[in-house]
Amino acid sequence: MTDDSHFYEPAKGHGLPHDPFNAIVGPRPIGWISSRAADGVLNLAPYSFFNAFNYTPPIVGFCSLGRKDSLRNVEQSGEFVWNLATRPLAEAMNLSSAPAPADVDEFALAGLTPAASRIVQAPRVAHSPVSFECRCSQIVRLKDAAGAELGAWLVLGEVVGVHIDRALLRDGVYDTANAGHILRGGGPADYFEVLPESLFRMTRPPYP
């Protein structure tokens, strides 16, 4: 029997034009993180490695590959805000990913308006339909299987405040299909949009 799979050991290289890892583990939600530096400068940056990790209390997290401004701001302030990236905000989100110096306000760079949060000092993206105000619960430096520390930090935060555009609540249920979520798909520049025609439903079966 012929093995038609492409096998590789990541430590030895993938042997392909582009690393497939990000494309396989995806599409992934975008960690569009806003924070405030100790000197008051606002920061806004999208993170490809982001997700939710717990229900009660709700916890979300993003991974900083290198000691970036968002990580340093969270270390200093103990808080951040996650903002939903949508199709209408995609270009602005992309502009906020520019490797700007720490003294540059990415809200201004991307032409976005900051909005005051209710609980934390970090601002929200005013035009984002959903935002999570978060207090940092853990910062974990990642290690490889041999125990060696990596230049990557997982920032976890408890969601202490949630903002949702009322137009996205249909009979009290959040309308994911029509919210315009965009997702990171890997590849050099691949993104996906959640659309109503992509929706299908399955209810969890009872144990026989």
C-alpha positions in Angstrom: 0.0 0.0 0.0 1.4 3.4 -1.1 1.7 6.1 1.6 0.4 9.3 -0.2 0.8 11.5 2.9 3.5 14.2 3.2 5.3 13.5 6.4 7.8 15.8 8.0 9.4 16.5 11.4 9.0 20.2 12.2 12.5 20.4 13.7 13.9 19.3 10.4 11.8 21.6 8.2 8.6 21.0 6.3 10.0 21.0 2.8 7.1 23.0 1.4 6.9 26.6 -0.1 5.1 27.8 3.0 4.8 26.3 6.5 1.4 24.4 6.5 0.9 24.5 10.3 -1.0 27.8 10.5 -3.2 26.8 7.6 -4.1 23.3 9.1 -4.9 24.7 12.6 -7.5 27.1 11.2 -9.3 29.1 10.4 -8.6 30.7 13.8 -10.3 33.6 15.5 -8.2 36.8 15.5 -6.9 38.1 18.8 -7.4 41.9 18.1 -5.9 43.1 21.4 -6.0 46.7 22.6 -4.0 47.8 25.6 -2.5 51.0 27.2 1.1 51.5 28.0 2.3 53.0 31.3 2.9 56.3 29.6 -0.6 56.3 28.2 0.2 55.4 24.6 -2.6 53.2 23.1 -1.7 49.9 21.4 -3.8 47.8 19.1 -2.5 44.6 17.4 -4.0 41.4 15.9 -2.7 38.1 17.1 -3.0 34.9 15.0 -2.8 32.6 18.0 -5.9 33.4 20.1 -8.8 31.5 21.5 -11.2 30.9 24.5 -10.2 28.5 27.1 -12.8 28.4 29.9 -16.5 29.1 30.6 -16.7 30.0 34.2 -15.1 32.4 34.6 -14.7 33.1 30.9 -11.0 33.1 30.0 -9.4 34.1 26.7 -5.8 34.1 25.6 -3.4 35.2 23.0 0.2 34.2 22.3 2.9 36.8 21.8 5.7 35.5 19.6 8.5 37.7 21.0 8.2 40.4 23.6 5.8 42.7 21.7 4.1 45.9 23.0 0.9 44.1 23.9 2.7 41.7 26.2 4.7 44.5 27.9 1.5 46.6 28.4 -0.4 43.7 29.9 2.6 42.9 32.2 2.5 46.6 33.4 -1.2 47.2 33.6 -2.7 43.7 34.2 -5.4 44.2 31.6 -6.4 44.2 27.9 -9.4 44.2 25.6 -10.2 41.8 22.9 -12.1 43.2 19.9 -14.0 41.3 17.3 -12.5 41.7 13.8 -15.2 41.8 11.2 -15.2 42.0 7.4 -15.9 45.8 7.4 -13.0 46.3 9.8 -10.6 43.9 8.0 -8.4 46.5 6.3 -8.1 48.6 9.5 -7.2 45.4 11.4 -4.5 44.7 8.9 -3.1 48.2 9.2 -2.9 47.8 13.0 -0.5 44.8 12.4 2.3 47.0 11.1 5.5 46.6 13.1 5.3 50.2 14.5 7.5 51.5 17.3 6.1 51.4 20.9 5.4 55.1 20.8 3.0 54.8 17.9 -0.8 54.7 18.6 -2.2 52.0 16.2 -5.7 53.3 16.7 -4.6 56.5 14.9 -2.4 54.5 12.5 -5.4 52.5 11.4 -7.9 55.3 11.5 -9.9 53.8 14.3 -11.7 55.5 17.2 -10.9 54.2 20.8 -13.9 53.9 23.1 -13.8 53.9 26.9 -14.2 50.6 28.6 -16.5 50.2 31.6 -14.2 48.3 34.0 -10.6 48.3 32.6 -8.5 51.3 31.6 -7.6 49.8 28.2 -9.9 51.1 25.4 -12.1 49.3 23.0 -12.4 49.6 19.2 -15.5 51.8 18.9 -16.7 50.2 15.7 -16.2 46.6 16.7 -19.5 45.0 17.5 -18.2 42.8 20.3 -15.5 43.5 22.9 -14.2 41.7 26.0 -12.7 43.6 28.8 -10.1 41.4 30.4 -8.0 41.3 33.5 -4.8 39.2 33.1 -4.9 36.0 35.0 -1.7 34.3 33.9 1.3 34.9 31.6 3.0 31.6 30.7 6.3 31.4 28.9 6.1 28.5 26.5 8.6 25.6 26.6 9.4 22.9 24.1 9.1 19.2 24.9 12.7 19.1 26.3 11.8 21.9 28.8 13.7 24.7 27.0 12.1 28.1 27.2 10.8 29.6 24.0 10.5 33.2 22.9 6.7 33.0 23.1 4.3 34.0 25.9 0.7 32.9 26.4 -1.3 35.7 27.9 -4.5 34.6 29.6 -7.2 37.0 30.8 -10.5 36.7 32.7 -13.3 38.4 30.8 -14.8 40.8 33.3 -17.0 42.9 30.9 -18.7 42.0 27.6 -20.0 44.5 25.0 -22.3 43.2 22.3 -24.1 45.3 19.6 -27.8 44.7 20.3 -28.4 44.2 16.5 -26.5 40.9 16.9 -28.9 39.5 19.5 -31.7 37.7 17.9 -34.3 36.6 20.5 -31.5 36.8 23.0 -29.2 34.5 21.0 -25.9 35.9 19.5 -26.1 35.7 15.7 -22.6 34.5 14.8 -23.7 33.8 11.1 -24.5 37.5 10.5 -21.9 39.2 12.7 -19.2 39.3 9.9 -16.5 37.4 11.8 -13.2 37.0 9.9 -10.7 34.3 10.7 -7.0 33.8 10.0 -6.5 30.9 7.6 -2.7 30.6 7.4 -0.8 31.0 4.2 0.9 34.3 3.5 -2.3 36.3 3.5 -5.3 34.0 3.8 -8.4 35.0 5.7 -12.0 33.6 5.8 -15.3 35.2 6.5 -18.2 33.5 8.5 -21.3 33.6 6.3 -24.9 32.5 6.9 -24.7 29.9 4.2 -21.9 28.2 6.1 -24.2 27.5 9.1 -25.2 23.9 10.0 -26.5 22.6 13.3 -26.0 19.4 15.3 -27.3 18.8 18.8 -25.2 16.9 21.3 -26.5 13.3 21.5 -27.5 11.7 24.8 -25.5 8.8 26.0 -27.2 5.6 24.8 
